[in-house]
Amino acid sequence: MTTHSFRHLNVWILIYENLDAKTVSACLGHSNVTTTLDIYTHEFNRAKARSSEALTKAIDFNPKKKK
């Protein structure tokens, strides 16, 4: 792995652990959060989808669920 690969791994872990974009951006040393969002939009979108799935599962809107 290269140093740059470790940087991407670090970002992926922070996003996976649901850190907000501003915090991730600060960890990377980006002066503007839009830089982080432009580069890692797909990862933030995956994290949002995972969060939605977890919430749906926790609430369980399926009234026909077997007991």
N, C-alpha and C positions, 0 to 999 in steps of 0.2 A: 504494500500500500504506500501511496505517496502522502506527503504532508497535506496536500490539498484534499485527498480522499478522507483523511481523518477530520478535516474541517467539515466536509459534507456529512460525515457520520455524526459528528457532534451536533450539527444542525438537525439532522433527522431525529436523533434521540430527544433533543429539546422539544421539537414539534410533537413527536410521538407522546411525550409526557404532558402535552397540552399547555406548554408555556405560550404566552401570548406573543404576537409578532413583535411588539416593541421590545420585550425582554430578549427575544432571540436576536433581534437586530443589534441590541446593545452588546450582547455576548460576542457577536461577530465583528463589532467595531464599525458597523455601517453608520455613517453620519445621518442617514435618512432611512426610515422604516420602509419607504417605498422600494428602495433597492432590494431589501430582503424579500419583500412581497413579490417583486418582479421575478426574482430568481427562484423562489421556493413556493410559488402559488399552489402548485399541484400538491405539495406536501401538506400545506395548511388546509386545502380542500379535503384531502383524505382524512385528516384529523377531525375536521368538522363532521364528515360523514360518519366516522366511527363514534363520535359523541352522540350524534342523532340516533344511531342504531342502539347504542347503550341505553339511552333514555327511553326509546321505544320498548326495548326489552324489559327495562325496569318497571315501566308503567303497565305494559302488557295490555294493549287495547283490544285483544282478541276475546270477545265475550263467549265464543264457542269452545274455549280451551277445555280439554279434558282434565278432570281432577284425579 
